[in-house]
Amino acid sequence: MDITTIADAAASLDLASIKSGMAILGAGIGIGIIGMKAAESTGRNPASFGKVLTISILLAALIEGVAFVAIFM
């Protein structure tokens, strides 16, 4: 491989797809953390199941919305 071919490959790299991938990766990690903490909270206080479930679904939907915006931008 020649150094010019490496430079040409780096110049043609699409940074938008990398940025979208990073945003989606972050959203997946965020939703995973929400699920983990919701399960932990419900395990500690089973009576708060309904409130925790509602907040978790709302936050997961907001995070997914950010991921969809990142895809379309």
Order of alpha helices (4+ residues) and beta strands (2+ residues): alpha-alpha-alpha
